[in-house]
Amino acid sequence: MGLLANCRRSLLLSIVALLWIDSSSSESTQFTLSRAEKPVHAYIAVCVLAKNEHLYIREFIRYHHWIGIDKFYIWDNQSRPPLADVLQDHVASSLVELVYFSDSWRADAALFPSMYNTSTRTFMSPQAWAYDNCFRMFGHRHTFLALLDPDEFLVLKQPSPPQQQPAAAAALAAAAPHLPTFLAQYEPYGGLVVHWQLVGPSGHVRRPNGSTMESYTQCVPRASLQRWTLFRAIPLGFLKSITATRCYQQGCNPHLCDLKPGCKYVNEAFLEPSAPVVRALQWDRIAVFHYATRSAEDYKAKMVRGSGHSQFLEANRALKRTHRGWRYFNLVNDTATDTCLEGKQAWERCCAGKRDVMEDAAGKV
């Protein structure tokens, strides 16, 4: 088993340097190098599982690069055509490393059960497999790794301007938010947990022309989310983690990783995420704006794609349930009664009016 594991690891490390590029048609199986031979170290990187996210993956990268994330590991789960079609420039610049995979995760789950079953989960999925291997292969390069989906955007909320120092307040407001600077204070801990701020369809039945962050502003207020039956049952399922790579031990679910002894997650207020702390929903300094539905048109496409994790739970497999369905869409829509402008304002500072030709092309894929 040791020899087999070592062979498998060597094979994976070789394959991860390869990118499926469409040289003649979307069904091409030609491989080429996906990254520079000497990767540039970034303080924080992001691991993302994506499937058929051609319309949105570039705006996700553009925004998060603006807040200081300099490396993106995109695990492409059988997109058609491959996401390489819309990410070639980012791959060439080494901003993105792209791994295309299909059923590798099933083989690993069968061959290496002790490696892929941990305290953080009880079943395997493409998302969990991608996150695990992202840490194992690339964690040594970075101080922090964040686990995000393409519909999740980290928003650093500006502090209230100090009344006695208007000049300093103006300078702070003009500067771009910088996630590495924010994270430095959490280095002594195992990582930072960040709450979802759920954003609903905001009246959009059809897909709007604008970006995600500028188009959707209706959000679920704290008190309403605290009344959700689903939130009360699994509050840890409503946050995401930015993990200190030195503390990663073995295995992640879509929200948290199994940490080494002595390492613990904290929230923005440096509190460990006990049930009462998590249910308090602290998102005053940083939040993950989770555009869980986007428009009704987008949500329908999302249901066709299926979940990258929860559909592989045994109970869901038995029922052939691959997504949450329209009941969840209606719940988000009905309870998204607040207006949250921080995401829209961040996008306007980052990217408004700056055309991305490749994003235009992605809309035609």
Buried (B, 14 or more C-beta within 10 A) or exposed (E): EEEEEEEBEEEBEEEBBBBBBBEEEEEBEEEEEBBEEEEEEBBBBBBBBBBBBBBBBBBBBBBBBBBBBBBBBBBBBEBEBBBBBBBBEBBBEBBBBBBBBEEBBBEBBEEBEEBBBBEBBEBBBBBBBBBBBBBBBBBEBBBBBBBBBBBBBBBBBBEEEEEEEEEEBEEBEEEEBEBBEBBEEBEEBBBBBBBBBBBBBBBBEEBBEBBBBBBBBBBBBBEBBBEBEEBEEEBBBBBBBBBBBBBBBBBBBBBBBBBEEEBEBBBBEEBEBEEEBBBBBBBEBBBBBBBBBBBBBBBEEBBEBBBBBBBBBEEBEEEEBBBBEEEBBEBBBEBBEBEBEBBBBBBBBBBEEEEBEBBEEBEEB
